[in-house]
Amino acid sequence: MLDIAPHVRIFEASPSDDFVKKRQAAIKEIAGKFFKPNYISRLLSVANGVVIASGSGKLPPDLANDVATSITKVSPAFVAEGHDLELATCAMLAAITAIKTGSKSGSLTAADYIAVGIWSGMSWQPGSNNERFENLRKSLLDLSRDHVLRAAAVGRTRSPPAGAVVLATDNGNLGKVIENLRSVIDTLVTNAAVDREEIDLLWWSISGWSDVLGMKYADAKPTAAAIALGLDAAKRLRRMPVDLHKALVLRRVPDGESISLAQLVKILGDDCASLGASFGSKTLVTENTQVFPLLNVLVSGHAKGTGKGAFSLPDLASRALLEAVTVDVVERREV
């Protein structure tokens, strides 16, 4: 069970044992709520809301109401007004609980969706000045990233096919033979998908051609080339990127000064629309601006609400890779 006592002190300086136990119960219920309904749109919306809270200390209204309802259930005297930091902290603790305890359901778990969204959103944030709150934010970010990378590594593991089952002379074990053949075929298909991903990515890396820009990276503006590298590589990946994929992208990133997203829009000019063209129709992107900040800038053509932080070209390339792959793997249900 998650030890919430150190984090409760973010909003309550001297909590009693009873206070901590009640918040523990509420957080457990909130974690369960995060998975209901178990739809992609709901899960990414939860991740987006938690990311907003981790940056501003305030949850979006709908998510804040869910959290407040669970707290009120165990503490009837609780009033949500004026307790934004408590609501945000409990939501983040619930996200940690959800990721750690989420059960399997198909090829992609609900916990995977939330972890992917939180990693994508929080990795873009500058961090909080509240030391205790920032420690919690980092813990959630690290957990989410490690969870996703672990799933990505496992999904790319090649497995040896099962040993052959020999058909008996009386055909008495025909069912077992057929089951064995199905197992072998499934394993070979899975291994072939891993091989194909590697081949596609390596050929792209060698070519030096950008599909999204329709030109060589060397002929494009440095900022456009950096982002295109991430977007183009993402099309070749079947699961979330690991360090090797990031390295293949960064090896071609041109030199350039760090810029803000507002400056990025001006520098890209017409390239902005080209880079964002395939994402404007995706509501998973446009409704979750904190999970996909860069893609939304490319789609909208403006950087309103994105802050004034400056980002290097490698940062932009890495960001484009992470966000574009997140969209793709979420739609295909594979991390």
Summary of the structure (lengths in Angstrom):
residues: 335
radius of gyration: 22.8
end to end distance: 25.6
largest distance: 77.8
contacts: 1074
relative contact order: 0.11
helix: 64%
strand: 2%
